[in-house]
Amino acid sequence: MTEPDRGFAAELREATWSDHGDNEGSAYMAALFDGRLGREEYAALVAQLHPVYDLLEQATDRMSADPVAGPFALDGLRRRQALEADLAYLYGPGWRDRLRRLPATLRYCDRLREVCFDWPGGFVAHHYTRYLGDLSGGQYIGAQVRKTLGLAAGDPGVRFYRFPGKPKAYKDHYRGLLDTAPWDETERAKIIDEVRRAYRLNAEITADLSRDLDIRPAA
């Protein structure tokens, strides 16, 4: 008997699980999870996220009319406005002039420009990597940052992690979109490869942050 199709969402998650863990293993993320980073160190991460989401949401605007990519362009997931509120809180009103993009962030942005504006599968690969992560592990990170900095859920500084709807509802809907998207096996394999690349690019940013801020593994 042929095994029933388990759906692309499950296939994608299983195929990229080890890549997902690479980012969490960095010294920076370990320190963030443990509550060992202060406001300045946390702000450095937010500063790297802003250009990534700026480009992703430009791509969202471009791809929203695409019959395949368009359904993934969910307005409730957009994070740029929340990031900008957080940056204004963390850096002050002149925050745009104070941001410094690390080399890994520049490489990540280059890849987003290459694949997210005219390849539906590439757009979804990067969109999935960031937003599904924000709805999952990002919720734990947000709770830890709130605790460390003494902030409430709706406060500027941590608005990035607060969505207008329930995270589970967004995730369930998104996985349904993955399962029903009209991709054949070849295209699914390309998307899996691009998600793996997206995870590596994210891991390179936190590795850069570890070096730039001289954050080392806990003893």
N, C-alpha and C positions, 0 to 999 in steps of 0.2 A: 504494500500500500504506500502511495506517495505521501510524504510528510506534508501537512498543510502549510501554506505560506504564513510565516509568523509575522510578516509585516516588515517594512523597511525601517521603521523606527527602532524596533528591537535589534535588527541586523546592524544598523548603524551604531547603536549604543554598544553592542557587544564587540564590534570590530575595532572600535576606537577607545575602549575602556582603558587600556594600558597607556595610551597617549595622553588621555585625560589626567592620569595620575602624575605625569611628568611635571606639570605646573605646580601641583600641590606639594611636590617634594622639594621645592626651592627653599633656600634659607629665609628669603623674604616672606613667603607664604606661611612657612612654619611659625615664624615670629608673629605674623598677623593673627593666625589661628590661636596662638598661645596668649595673645594680649600683651605682647612685649614691645609693640610699636607705639610711639606717641603720635601726636597730631601731625608733626612735620613729616615723619616717615610715611604715614598714611596718605597725606596730601600728595606726596610724590607719585603714588600709584594712581590717584584720581587724575593727576596731570597727564599721565600716559594714556589713560582710558579716553580722555576727551577727544583727541584726534581720531581715534579708532571709531568711536560712535558717531562722530561728525561725518566721517566717510560712509559708514554703514547706513546712516539715515539719509544721506544724499543718494546712495544706491537704492534705498527703499523707495524714495520718491521716484527715481528713474524706473524701477522695476515693478511698481505697483500696478501698472496696466498690462503687464505680461500675464498671459493666461496660466502659466505654470508657477511663476514666482509670486505673482500678485497676491494670492490668498495668504501667503506667509507674512505679508506686510501689515501686521496688526498694529494699529495705532497705540493700543495700550502698552505695548512693549517698548516704545521709544524712550530712550534714556538721556538724550542730549540736554533737554531742558533741566532735568533733575541734576545732571552732572554740573551744569553751569551754575545752578544755585549752590551746590556743594563747593565748587571752586571759589565762588564769591565769598562764602563763609570762611573757607580755609586759607585763602590768600589775600582777601580784601578786595575792594572795588576795582583795583587795577590788575586783577588776576591774569588777564590775557597777556600782559607784558612780562609776567613773571614765570610763565611756563617754559620749561626746557624739555624738548623731546629727546629721549635716549636713542642710540643707534638702532636698537631692536624695535622700537616704536616706529621709526622711519621705515624699516624693512617691512613691518607689518602693514603700514599704510600703503606702501608701494604694491604689495600683493593685493590688497583690497581694490586698488585702482585697476589692477590687471584683470581681475576675474569677476568682480561684483556688479559691474555696470552693463555687461552685455551677455553674460552666461548665467541663465537662471539657476543651474545647479551650483555654480560657484557662489552666487549670492546666497542661496539657501545654506550652503555649507558653512559659511562664515556667520551668517545670521543665527543659525542653529547653535553654533559653538558658543557664541557670546550670550545670547538671550536665554537659551535653555540652561546655561551655566548660572546666569543671574537668578533664574527662578528656582534653582536647586541649591548647590553649594553656596551661591551668593547670599542666600537668606541666612545661612549660618555665619558667614563673614560679616554681614550687616549687623547681626545681633552682637557679635563679638566686638566690633568697632564701637557700637553704641555703648556697650558696657565699659570699654576702655576709656572712651572720651567723655562719658557721662552725658550722653545725648538720648533723647526720646526718638521713637520711630519716625515721626514726621518732621524732625528738626532738620534745618540745613546742615550739611556736613555728611548726612547719611541718607538723603532723599533718593539717591541712586538705587538703593535696595528696596524702595517702597513702590509697589505697583498699584494701579487703581483697582485691580481685581485680584482674586485669589490665585496664588501661584499654581496650585494644582489644576485649576480650570484652564489656565493658559497652556500648561504642559500637556494636558490631555488633548486639547484641541490641536495643538501643534503636532503631536504624534499622529493624530488622525490625518492631518494634512500630509505628513510624510508617507503614511501608508497608502494614501489614495493618489499621490502624484504620479503622473504617467511616465515614469522612468523605466527603461529596460535595464537588464543586468549590466550592460556596459556603462551606462550613465550612472547607475548606482555605485559601481566600482570607482568611477571618477570622483563622485561626491565623497565617498568614504576616504579616498586619498586626500582630497582637499580639506576635509575635516581634520585628518591627522596633521596636515600641514598647519592648519589654523591652531591646533593645540600646541604644536612646536613653536609657532610664532608667539603665542601667549607665554609659553614657558621661557622663551628668550627674554621677554620683557621683565619678568620677575627675576631672572638670573642677572640681568643688567642692573635692576634695582638693588639686588643683594650686593653687587660689587660697588655700585655708585655710593651706596649708603654704608658700606662696610658692615653688612649684617651677616653674621656667621651662625652656623648651626649651634643650637643650645648645647652646652656641655653635658 
